Amino acid sequence: MGKVVLVTGAARQLGGRFVRRIQRDPEVERVIAVDAVPPAHELGDAEFIQTDIRKPAIARVLAETAADTVVHLDVTGTALGGGSRATVKETNVIGTMQLLGACQKSPAVQRLVVKSSTNVYGSAPRDPAVFTETTPAKSLPSGGFAKDTVEVEGYVRGFARRRPDVAVCVLRFANILGPAADTPLASYFALPVLPTVFGYDPRLQFVHEDDVVDVLRLAAHEPRRGTLNSGTFNIAGDGVLLLSQCSRRLGRPTVPLLLPAVTWAGSLVRTLGMTDFSPEQFRLLTHGRVVDTVQMRETLGFTPRYTTAEAFADFARGQGAGLLPPETVAGAVDRIAATLPGGGRAPRARPGPHERP
């Protein structure tokens, strides 16, 4: 008998891609795709079960399918369809609680993989140059998707204590980008003009959606010799990009705003429904965030195919031309920067021990 894999969040693009990929593995006999709404994309030979993980019915699904591997992808920062922020939070937090409760009761479950985010570290002015998996956050996220991920990981740790026989793998993804990425930061970069925080040029990391699917597949299987597919791992591409570099490569002009104006602009953009500008996202666009990925390579045994710059380049190709050619934006930014005190350069954080110069 092969593996029986249950995947939540199958109606989303990332969930659908993973479902189609994992069912091609020879060790997998059956794939159960779960979501509250029918997917708009194909799921191959997977069995789709329409159920809301916020409801107790998910326990019945686990019991009837006898799934031995659960891949929880229904932890997200964006609503599906016309869903509200409240619906997203309920799915992230209440849905995870219900799913973990069902896993705890199922003797068949042997492996649990949870999609998390580097948002759990928050973004603060006194943050370390590089976060490791054991680095405590200087300032815990106060709301939005970032707070959801902190709560989700807390429930997962509790489950791991109650079911020590289950291999639990938590993957903290950096900002996911790619041609089909559906994330708050992808929505931000899709704006025709990018509001930024005056005086700050944060360092950002990205992970390509192809690498996300690959590492999820790796974590869902038994570990290879010399690796360990349980624990918590930062997942990100090599290197970093400054926000100013991102705007240049997109060909999109920036509008530097003082913090009070940034908050107002965020409220306006959110009202227009263009993207979710939560306070936590503004902190990221102010202070940035970089994580260490040594454990990803040495313990999990995974090496991304895309660097941070390559992931962003693939995303940018799918966005089409910006308002201005990248060369024009770069020249204008350089001229403005030259007129600012200190050449317009924000103070550079020291590179981390495993960060490329």
Secondary structure, DSSP 8 states (H G I E B T S, - for coil): --EEEEEE-TTSHHHHHHHHHHTTSTTEEEEEEEESS--SS--TT-EEEE--TTSTHHHHHHHHHT-SEEEE----SS-STT--HHHHHIIIIIHHHHHHHHHHH-TT--EEEEEEEGGGG---TT--SSB-TT---SS---SHHHHHHHHHHHHHHHHHHH-TTSEEEEEEE-EEESTT--SHHHHHHTSSSEEEETT---EE-EEEHHHHHHHHHHHHS---TT----EEEEE--SS-EEHHHHHHHHT--EEEE-HHHHHHHHHHHHHTTS----HHHHHHHHH---B--HHHHHTS----SS-HHHHHHHHHHHH---SS-HHHHHHHHHHHHHHSGGGG--------TTS--
